[in-house]
Amino acid sequence: MTSLQGTVTEHRNRTLAAIRVRPRSAAAIAMASALGLVAFLWPFVVAPGTFSSTETPPLIFGVLIVLVLAVVFAEIADGGIDAKAIAMLGVLSAINAALRPLDAGTAGIETVFFILVLAGRVFGAGFGFALGCTSLFASALLTGGVGPWMPYQMFGCAWIGMLAGLLPPLRGKAEIVMLAAYGAAGGYLFGFLLNLSFWPFSLDPSSSIAYQPGLSFVEQWHRYLLFDATTSLGWDTGRAITNVAAILLAGPAVLAAFRRAARRANFRPAVTFSPAQPAAREWPVPDVPVQQDPVPDPANRRKRASA
């Protein structure tokens, strides 16, 4: 009985994925993530003098990230998403875009990650990755926040949503505690990554926490840790506290609503039709006339009898 319940639960959890990430889509996401890491970590790996100015790499990587994200979305949508999943993605992206201007990031209070973490948890890693990108893109258009920083924000939220869908399969209070801890870690991680997108050109080069081309990795890393701690640690703490409070207070109800919507939607990949295979060639069967026995004539029978 226990094994049967476990099988049913596993099947139910597996069918909740709104976007099925196929091997080719997984490879595209992996390559995009690798490029994203390079875009964030270039100050530590690019040799001095490679670019004409420190403003050039963020712009170049920003354009490349947009192109890579377009390829990733095309791969995800290639037979792995249906109309109901697209509708769900649009609704949650609109909700996140509407929630973001309400807090405007005051003291680090941001409600975008609350929905992102819970949706990625319920609807899967592929859906979380897509929701992170579309939410930030929609909110940037709504608030006029389109700029070279937008691709970095999209990638940071995409990773947070994707990793939420890869967390261990817990239930009950343990799941809420795990998601709250992940929300806190995600708040700090997002701030840590986003600072890398503008750190190389945001301070006076003579500052002790500014990016200085030519320094070793250890010295560069030490400067950045000091920069992050002195400029945004308090802001990131506000974001982490907001995520924890929202998940602990409203997480159980929102998770239940998301799971009920996923079960009713019964997400399935788009139906594809393949050309019919040609039928095997049948050799014609010749028409063979059937020989029938002649019908006896009654007159001949009487003649034979009289003779």
C-alpha positions in Angstrom: 0.0 0.0 0.0 2.8 2.4 0.9 4.6 1.7 -2.4 1.4 2.3 -4.3 0.9 5.7 -2.6 4.5 6.6 -3.3 4.0 5.8 -7.0 0.9 7.8 -7.2 2.5 10.8 -5.5 5.6 10.6 -7.8 3.4 10.4 -10.8 1.3 13.4 -9.7 4.5 15.4 -9.0 5.9 14.5 -12.4 2.8 15.6 -14.3 2.7 19.0 -12.7 5.6 20.3 -14.8 4.2 23.0 -17.0 7.2 23.1 -19.3 8.9 19.8 -20.1 12.6 20.4 -20.6 13.8 18.0 -23.2 17.5 17.1 -23.6 18.1 19.7 -26.3 16.4 22.4 -24.3 18.5 21.4 -21.2 21.6 21.7 -23.3 20.6 25.2 -24.4 19.9 26.3 -20.9 23.2 24.9 -19.7 25.1 26.8 -22.4 23.1 29.9 -21.7 23.9 29.6 -18.0 27.6 29.2 -18.8 27.6 32.4 -20.9 25.7 34.1 -18.1 28.4 33.2 -15.6 31.0 34.6 -17.9 29.0 37.8 -18.3 28.8 38.1 -14.5 32.3 37.0 -13.6 34.3 38.6 -16.4 36.2 41.1 -14.1 37.9 38.1 -12.5 38.8 36.2 -15.7 39.4 38.8 -18.5 42.9 40.0 -18.9 43.5 43.8 -18.6 43.5 45.6 -21.9 41.2 43.1 -23.7 38.4 45.7 -24.0 38.8 49.4 -24.8 36.9 50.5 -21.6 35.2 48.9 -18.6 31.8 49.9 -20.0 32.2 47.7 -23.1 32.0 44.2 -21.6 28.6 44.7 -19.9 27.1 46.0 -23.1 28.5 43.2 -25.2 27.5 40.5 -22.8 24.1 42.1 -22.4 23.4 41.8 -26.1 24.7 38.2 -26.1 22.5 37.3 -23.2 19.4 38.6 -24.9 20.2 36.5 -28.0 20.9 33.4 -25.9 17.7 33.8 -24.0 15.8 34.0 -27.3 17.4 30.7 -28.4 16.6 29.1 -25.0 12.9 30.1 -25.2 12.7 28.8 -28.7 14.1 25.4 -27.6 11.8 25.3 -24.6 8.8 26.0 -26.7 9.7 23.4 -29.3 7.0 20.9 -28.4 7.5 21.2 -24.6 4.9 23.8 -23.8 1.1 24.0 -24.5 -1.4 26.8 -24.6 -2.4 26.4 -20.9 1.3 26.7 -19.8 1.7 29.8 -21.9 -1.5 31.3 -20.3 -0.2 30.5 -16.8 3.2 32.0 -17.7 1.5 35.2 -18.9 -0.7 35.5 -15.8 2.1 35.1 -13.3 4.4 37.4 -15.3 1.7 40.0 -15.2 1.2 39.6 -11.5 4.9 39.9 -10.8 5.2 42.9 -13.1 2.3 44.6 -11.2 3.8 43.8 -7.8 7.3 45.1 -8.5 6.4 48.8 -8.7 4.4 48.7 -5.5 7.5 48.3 -3.3 10.0 49.8 -5.8 12.8 48.0 -3.9 12.5 50.3 -0.9 15.0 49.1 1.7 15.4 45.9 -0.2 11.7 45.0 0.0 10.9 43.1 -3.2 8.0 40.8 -3.7 9.0 39.5 -7.1 10.9 36.5 -5.7 8.1 35.3 -3.5 5.9 34.3 -6.5 9.0 33.2 -8.5 10.2 30.7 -5.9 6.8 29.1 -5.3 5.9 28.9 -9.0 9.3 27.4 -9.9 8.7 24.9 -7.1 5.3 23.8 -8.3 5.5 24.1 -12.1 9.1 22.9 -12.6 12.6 24.2 -13.4 11.8 25.1 -17.0 8.8 27.1 -16.0 10.8 28.9 -13.3 13.5 29.8 -15.8 11.0 31.2 -18.2 9.0 33.1 -15.5 12.2 34.7 -14.2 12.9 36.2 -17.6 9.4 37.2 -18.6 8.6 38.8 -15.2 11.7 41.1 -15.2 11.2 41.9 -18.8 7.5 42.8 -18.3 8.2 44.9 -15.2 11.0 46.7 -17.0 8.6 47.7 -19.7 6.0 48.8 -17.2 8.4 50.9 -15.0 10.6 52.2 -17.7 13.6 50.2 -16.4 14.9 49.1 -19.7 18.7 49.4 -19.8 22.0 47.5 -20.0 21.3 46.0 -16.6 18.0 44.4 -17.6 19.5 41.2 -19.2 21.5 40.6 -16.0 18.4 41.0 -13.9 16.5 38.6 -16.2 19.3 36.0 -15.9 19.5 36.3 -12.1 15.8 35.8 -11.7 15.8 32.9 -14.2 18.4 31.1 -12.2 16.4 31.6 -8.9 13.2 30.3 -10.5 15.0 27.3 -12.1 16.8 26.2 -9.0 13.5 26.4 -7.0 12.2 23.7 -9.3 15.2 21.5 -8.6 14.9 21.5 -4.8 14.4 18.1 -3.0 10.8 16.7 -2.9 9.7 17.6 0.6 6.1 18.2 1.8 4.4 19.9 4.7 6.2 22.1 7.2 9.6 20.8 6.0 8.9 22.1 2.5 7.9 25.6 3.8 11.1 25.8 5.9 13.2 24.7 2.9 11.6 27.3 0.6 12.0 30.0 3.2 15.7 29.3 3.6 16.1 29.1 -0.2 14.2 32.5 -0.5 16.7 34.1 1.9 19.7 32.6 0.0 18.2 33.6 -3.3 17.8 37.2 -2.1 21.5 37.4 -1.2 22.6 35.6 -4.4 20.6 38.0 -6.6 22.2 41.0 -5.1 25.6 39.5 -5.2 25.3 38.8 -8.9 23.7 42.0 -9.9 26.5 44.0 -8.2 29.0 42.4 -10.5 27.2 43.9 -13.5 28.1 47.5 -12.6 30.9 47.2 -10.1 33.8 47.6 -12.7 32.7 51.1 -13.7 30.6 52.4 -10.7 33.4 53.8 -8.5 36.5 55.9 -8.6 39.4 53.7 -9.8 41.5 55.0 -6.9 39.1 53.6 -4.3 40.2 50.6 -2.3 37.0 48.7 -3.2 36.9 49.6 -6.9 37.7 47.3 -9.8 41.3 47.5 -10.7 42.4 45.8 -14.0 45.6 43.8 -13.7 45.2 42.7 -10.1 45.3 39.0 -9.2 42.1 37.0 -8.6 42.5 37.0 -4.9 43.0 40.8 -4.7 40.1 41.4 -7.1 37.8 39.1 -5.1 38.7 40.8 -1.9 37.9 44.2 -3.3 34.5 43.0 -4.6 33.6 41.4 -1.2 34.3 44.7 0.5 32.3 46.5 -2.2 29.3 44.1 -1.8 29.4 44.3 2.0 29.6 48.1 2.3 27.2 49.0 -0.5 24.4 46.4 -0.7 24.5 43.9 2.2 21.8 45.8 4.1 19.7 46.0 0.9 20.1 42.3 0.2 19.2 41.6 3.9 15.9 43.4 3.4 15.2 41.3 0.3 16.0 38.1 2.1 13.7 39.0 5.1 10.9 39.8 2.7 11.2 36.5 1.0 11.2 34.6 4.3 8.2 36.4 5.7 6.2 36.1 2.5 6.9 32.3 2.1 6.2 31.5 5.8 3.0 33.5 5.9 1.4 32.9 2.5 3.5 30.0 1.2 1.2 27.1 2.2 -1.9 28.8 0.7 -0.2 29.8 -2.6 1.4 26.4 -3.0 -1.9 24.7 -2.6 -3.5 27.1 -5.1 -0.7 26.5 -7.6 -0.9 22.7 -7.3 -4.6 22.7 -7.7 -4.4 24.8 -10.8 -1.6 22.5 -12.2 -3.7 19.4 -11.6 -6.8 20.9 -13.3 -4.7 22.2 -16.2 -3.1 18.8 -16.8 -0.3 20.3 -18.7 0.7 18.4 -21.8 3.2 19.1 -24.5 2.0 20.4 -27.8 0.7 17.7 -30.2 2.9 17.1 -33.2 1.9 15.2 -36.3 4.4 13.2 -38.3 3.8 12.2 -41.9 2.2 8.8 -42.4 4.4 6.0 -43.4 3.8 4.6 -46.9 1.9 1.3 -46.8 3.7 -1.8 -47.9 3.3 -2.7 -51.6 0.8 -5.4 -52.3 1.2 -7.5 -55.4 -2.0 -7.9 -57.4 -3.6 -11.3 -57.2 -4.7 -12.6 -60.7 -8.3 -13.4 -61.2 -8.5 -17.2 -61.6 -11.8 -18.4 -63.1 -13.6 -20.9 -60.9 -14.6 -24.1 -62.7 -18.1 -25.2 -61.9 -19.6 -28.6 -62.5 -22.1 -28.7 -65.4 -25.7 -28.8 -64.4 -27.2 -32.2 -65.6 -29.9 -31.9 -68.3 -33.2 -33.8 -67.2 -33.9 -34.7 -70.9 -30.6 -36.6 -71.3 -31.3 -38.4 -68.0 -34.7 -39.8 -69.3 -33.1 -40.9 -72.6 -30.4 -42.8 -70.7 -33.1 -44.4 -68.6 -35.2 -45.6 -71.6 -32.3 -47.1 -73.3 
